[in-house]
Amino acid sequence: MNRRTLYPVLLAVAGILLAAIAIDGIVQKNLPWNPSAASIDSVTTQASGEPVAADLQAGKPSQDFELISATGSTVHLSDYLGHPVLINYWATWCSPCREELPLIQARYEHFAPTLVVLAINAGEDTATVKNYVDRNGFTFQVLLDPDWKAESLFGIMAYPTSVFIDARGIIRARYVGEMSAETLDKNLKIIGVSE
């Protein structure tokens, strides 16, 4: 490439980068939360343990939703009022989800019937989800969210994401990323599930 063709290309790339930076600044400015203003009680964490953003839902009642289970029954979150609930958003194609689900199954088996687990699948078809669940022997409630309606209620942006709701229906914590056994137990304790 000679200088005559190189300069316009470099100018175009620089323009695109400046536009992207400007758009990112506008989006960040208009977000409904301010990450630097997060309180300890309302911080969502990720697998690294670092805060991701203030969770405006922490400490507030969870919104109800209606989904169909992998077995075909209709399930409402409000059906489980009076029980601590772990909602886990996952997908069969998500490697961290596949690693985390057996740990969730183990805690479910240990703490059932006190603990309710609602594993909400992210937009996959019933046959794919049912085959995966059956093959792995999961016995917790698996729900289908083909249109991502329930997912949007909790602002889910990554998989896996877990939401911890106490027996009164209050959201107490949210964790983004694969949980270790220690992290899962810590968050279950927040909603009243422990030895």
SELOVO-198276 format. One record per residue (C-alpha): z negated, y, x negated; residue in one letter. Coordinates in steps of 0.1 Angstrom, whole numbers, padded with zeros to 4 digits, always signed. Layout:
BEGIN
R     zz     yy     xx  rest
R      Z      Y      X     a
...
// end
This chain:
BEGIN
R     zz     yy     xx  rest
R  +0000  +0000  +0000     m
R  +0008  +0035  -0013     n
R  -0014  +0066  -0008     r
R  +0007  +0078  +0021     r
R  +0000  +0047  +0043     t
R  -0036  +0042  +0029     l
R  -0050  +0076  +0040     y
R  -0041  +0072  +0077     p
R  -0056  +0037  +0077     v
R  -0088  +0049  +0061     l
R  -0090  +0079  +0085     l
R  -0086  +0055  +0115     a
R  -0113  +0032  +0102     v
R  -0137  +0061  +0095     a
R  -0130  +0074  +0130     g
R  -0138  +0041  +0146     i
R  -0170  +0038  +0126     l
R  -0181  +0073  +0136     l
R  -0174  +0066  +0173     a
R  -0194  +0034  +0171     a
R  -0224  +0052  +0156     i
R  -0222  +0079  +0182     a
R  -0220  +0054  +0211     i
R  -0250  +0034  +0196     d
R  -0270  +0066  +0195     g
R  -0262  +0075  +0231     i
R  -0271  +0039  +0242     v
R  -0304  +0039  +0223     q
R  -0313  +0074  +0236     k
R  -0308  +0062  +0272     n
R  -0327  +0029  +0271     l
R  -0355  +0027  +0296     p
R  -0380  +0020  +0269     w
R  -0391  +0035  +0236     n
R  -0398  +0008  +0210     p
R  -0420  +0030  +0189     s
R  -0442  +0037  +0219     a
R  -0450  +0001  +0226     a
R  -0486  -0009  +0232     s
R  -0501  -0041  +0218     i
R  -0503  -0056  +0252     d
R  -0467  -0049  +0262     s
R  -0448  -0060  +0231     v
R  -0421  -0086  +0233     t
R  -0419  -0106  +0201     t
R  -0391  -0126  +0185     q
R  -0391  -0157  +0163     a
R  -0399  -0137  +0132     s
R  -0430  -0123  +0149     g
R  -0417  -0088  +0148     e
R  -0417  -0067  +0180     p
R  -0383  -0063  +0196     v
R  -0390  -0038  +0223     a
R  -0417  -0027  +0248     a
R  -0417  -0049  +0277     d
R  -0421  -0026  +0307     l
R  -0428  -0057  +0329     q
R  -0459  -0068  +0310     a
R  -0490  -0064  +0332     g
R  -0469  -0060  +0363     k
R  -0462  -0085  +0391     p
R  -0432  -0107  +0386     s
R  -0403  -0103  +0410     q
R  -0396  -0133  +0431     d
R  -0363  -0152  +0429     f
R  -0346  -0181  +0445     e
R  -0326  -0206  +0425     l
R  -0313  -0241  +0431     i
R  -0328  -0269  +0409     s
R  -0307  -0294  +0390     a
R  -0317  -0319  +0417     t
R  -0304  -0297  +0445     g
R  -0336  -0282  +0459     s
R  -0342  -0245  +0466     t
R  -0370  -0231  +0444     v
R  -0387  -0197  +0447     h
R  -0409  -0183  +0419     l
R  -0434  -0174  +0447     s
R  -0438  -0211  +0455     d
R  -0460  -0214  +0424     y
R  -0484  -0185  +0430     l
R  -0518  -0197  +0421     g
R  -0505  -0216  +0390     h
R  -0497  -0202  +0355     p
R  -0459  -0204  +0350     v
R  -0438  -0206  +0319     l
R  -0402  -0195  +0325     i
R  -0379  -0206  +0298     n
R  -0343  -0193  +0297     y
R  -0321  -0218  +0278     w
R  -0286  -0233  +0275     a
R  -0274  -0267  +0263     t
R  -0252  -0251  +0236     w
R  -0282  -0231  +0222     c
R  -0295  -0249  +0191     s
R  -0330  -0232  +0191     p
R  -0333  -0240  +0228     c
R  -0326  -0277  +0221     r
R  -0353  -0276  +0194     e
R  -0378  -0259  +0216     e
R  -0375  -0278  +0249     l
R  -0392  -0310  +0236     p
R  -0422  -0289  +0226     l
R  -0423  -0273  +0261     i
R  -0421  -0308  +0276     q
R  -0450  -0320  +0255     a
R  -0472  -0290  +0267     r
R  -0460  -0296  +0303     y
R  -0471  -0332  +0302     e
R  -0504  -0323  +0286     h
R  -0513  -0295  +0310     f
R  -0496  -0306  +0343     a
R  -0503  -0301  +0372     p
R  -0520  -0268  +0362     t
R  -0490  -0255  +0342     l
R  -0457  -0250  +0359     v
R  -0426  -0249  +0338     v
R  -0394  -0234  +0352     l
R  -0366  -0240  +0327     a
R  -0337  -0217  +0339     i
R  -0303  -0227  +0326     n
R  -0280  -0199  +0316     a
R  -0248  -0202  +0337     g
R  -0238  -0238  +0330     e
R  -0225  -0262  +0356     d
R  -0248  -0287  +0373     t
R  -0233  -0318  +0358     a
R  -0237  -0305  +0322     t
R  -0273  -0295  +0328     v
R  -0283  -0326  +0347     k
R  -0268  -0349  +0321     n
R  -0286  -0331  +0293     y
R  -0320  -0331  +0312     v
R  -0317  -0368  +0321     d
R  -0306  -0378  +0286     r
R  -0337  -0360  +0271     n
R  -0362  -0371  +0297     g
R  -0374  -0337  +0307     f
R  -0396  -0338  +0337     t
R  -0404  -0301  +0342     f
R  -0385  -0281  +0369     q
R  -0349  -0272  +0357     v
R  -0332  -0244  +0376     l
R  -0296  -0233  +0376     l
R  -0287  -0196  +0374     d
R  -0249  -0197  +0375     p
R  -0246  -0159  +0382     d
R  -0274  -0148  +0359     w
R  -0293  -0132  +0388     k
R  -0328  -0143  +0379     a
R  -0320  -0137  +0342     e
R  -0313  -0100  +0349     s
R  -0347  -0096  +0366     l
R  -0364  -0102  +0333     f
R  -0339  -0084  +0311     g
R  -0330  -0116  +0292     i
R  -0307  -0107  +0262     m
R  -0310  -0138  +0240     a
R  -0317  -0176  +0243     y
R  -0342  -0190  +0243     p
R  -0365  -0164  +0259     t
R  -0398  -0174  +0275     s
R  -0418  -0154  +0301     v
R  -0454  -0162  +0306     f
R  -0468  -0154  +0341     i
R  -0505  -0159  +0351     d
R  -0517  -0176  +0383     a
R  -0518  -0142  +0401     r
R  -0481  -0137  +0394     g
R  -0486  -0111  +0367     i
R  -0462  -0112  +0337     i
R  -0485  -0114  +0306     r
R  -0460  -0120  +0277     a
R  -0424  -0126  +0268     r
R  -0411  -0142  +0236     y
R  -0376  -0140  +0223     v
R  -0364  -0169  +0201     g
R  -0376  -0204  +0193     e
R  -0414  -0208  +0196     m
R  -0435  -0228  +0172     s
R  -0463  -0249  +0186     a
R  -0488  -0222  +0175     e
R  -0468  -0195  +0193     t
R  -0464  -0215  +0224     l
R  -0501  -0223  +0225     d
R  -0511  -0187  +0219     k
R  -0489  -0175  +0248     n
R  -0501  -0203  +0271     l
R  -0537  -0192  +0264     k
R  -0528  -0157  +0275     i
R  -0520  -0171  +0310     i
R  -0551  -0193  +0311     g
R  -0537  -0226  +0299     v
R  -0557  -0241  +0270     s
R  -0580  -0268  +0260     e
// end
